Amino acid sequence: MDVHAEVLRVLDEVLSLNGRSAGFTRDTALLGAVPELDSMAVVTLITTLEEQLGISVSDDDIDGATFGSVGALVDFVAERVGT
């Protein structure tokens, strides 16, 4: 599984970015930089990642840095997917 591609796909789906995520790199800032990523979207994003990628995320695992950039989120998901 290409975790990077899957995370971008889920970001695009959950945030209704209409393909904008295709231009995101590992360094693309998320939280505070992408207006669509508000607190409610974070919850939906986590739930969608859990459902679609078969991962489990506890509240203690998450902090602001997790959503600081695309790379941070990809690394977070990759640890849980086991790649």
Buried (B, 14 or more C-beta within 10 A) or exposed (E): EEBBEBBBBBBBBBBEBEEBBEEBEEEBBBBEEBEEBEEEBBEBBBEBBBEEBEBEBEEEEEEEEBBBBBBBBBBBBBEBBEE
